[in-house]
Amino acid sequence: MTDLDFQSDVPVVILDFGSQFTQLIARAVRSLGVYCEIEPFSIDLKKLKAKNPRAIILSGGPSSVRTQSAPKIGKSLLEWNLPILGICYGMQLISYLKAGKLESGQSREYGSAEIEILENSGIFQGFKRGERLPVWMSHGDSVGKVPDGGKVTAQSENCVVAFQYKKIHAIQFHPEVAHTPIGAKVLSNFLFHIAGLKPDWKMESFLETHQKQILERVGDSQVVGGVSGGVDSTVLAVFLGKILAKRFHPILIDNGLLRKNEAKEVSTFLKKQGVNLRVVDASRIFLSKLKNTTDPEKKRKIIGKTFIEVFEKECSKIKNAKFLAQGTLYPDVIESVSVKGPSHTIKTHHNVGGLPKKMKLQLIEPFRELFKDEVRALGRDMGIPSEVLERHPFPGPGLAVRILGTITPDRLKLLREADAIFVEELHDNKLYQEIWQAFAVLLPVQTVGVMGDARTYESVVSLRAVTSRDGMTADWYGFEKNALGRIANRIINEVPGINRVVYDISSKPPATIEWE
């Protein structure tokens, strides 16, 4: 199984040391109009040079630089005469490699902190000396003494917050998170003032570059596309349909875990776009293999494996089919496995986890370096209507990870109906676009209720609605009491088998958006 590596000229390379926020650095850089990619800290330096970077960013990470097993880079990288920005762990690593002094334990800071600007130049150009500003910190170790020849440019009550050493800039706080109001300005100064880059990366350039490279890679072969009904795979189908025309064969595997009327709606839309979608009903196969399975990771891996098996069978019907296209996104990759750096696995996504090691089709994932809002921007450039692009994210394993416990046709029907009512109410009350993701979850419990004069013992549904910028962090949506009450009443009254509705008011972190 192989993937396409499109970019050979990357203005900014982010070296990942395991931070859960590394992808947010990439998103922040791209939002400023500069293309960047994330690579593991252990990337071969020849491969890194081949990307022709004009600036390098070192991410944060959970390790202590002073431990023997901590991820490190060669000192030679700091001698490349390139602008380098070290963030948190990246700052500590630079200090370590340049013989600065590190301290631990006494000055740990987690959460909001206030810093004082000491130098209004470099990454702090445009700020005032002595100005005190809020930032977000997350560190145990800190820099006690900067490398010889370096100068401190900002400080907090507890530690050195920033220093500059030639073209190298290092900061202890996280500019990539929303909790650091000055973050965008700091990154902008680094990219444009220090590295001399221009904000010239747009979706148009993505379309042009990828169209040429996909055509070169695919040649005369046929490409099968996996369509799930979500925004990512739908945009991918239109994207590849424009590039490959009749050589592209999109297939929607109805695994029995889709939302209400989803297969029909997706097929109708793509047909209007000139893309001929083939729908394969494999629901019996999936539900049979999922029977009595309750562990969420096992569910995901069963679905991922079955998905590929069914696809390979369908592809055998297509002459000269050599590639499988999927709409995998960056957050899917980052959260699933440590493919870019030593980060901790949160969960397996069916696009990127649980796949057979020997796969007959070569994998094409053109969007695996993109974020959700970038895919939507790409869709807008291709003329896809907003009602399709603004659909809330839907997990690869579908309703399987929204049914806690065993999956049965009856439980699926309950969840579909409840979920459809929830989404319909959001649209009717013009709340849908205010929310990043909203859905219902069927819980593995039954509770006592009263309907009329009769006692009931039926299922419980939890509603989940969150606001977010990129899905990596999220807050629960604050419904008005009447709106939430109306949704709950409709579900209880219109879906036989449900007698209780609850609302999830947990944020991410510590919770995830999905329940499984």
PEKA-V981632 format. One line per field, one symbol per residue. phi: phi as a letter, one per 20 degrees, with the letter a starting at -180 (. if undefined). A space follows every 10 residues. Layout:
phi=???
//
This chain:
phi=.ccedeedcd gcddeedoff dgffffffff fencfbcdcf gegfffffff flfdacdeff aeedgfefef fcdfgfffdf mdfcdddlgf fffgfffdmf ddccnfdfcc ofbdddfdce bmfdfnedgn fdcebddabd fbeebfggne cfdbbdfdaf ebbccleecc ceedfeeffd gegfffffff feeeemeded ecffffgfff ffffffffme fecededdof gfffffffgf fffdlfedcf cdefemdefg mfgfffffff ffendeeddd edfffffffe gmedffffgf ffffffgfff ffffffedfm eccddcefdg ggfffebefd aeeefeaeef fccmegfddf efedcfdfdd egffffffff fenffffefe ffgcfgfmfg eddfnfdcgf fffgfgffff fgffffffdl dgfedfbbad ceeecccfbc cmddedccfd ddecbcdaeb necbdfeeff gfffffffff fffddgodcb ccceddddfe eeffec
//
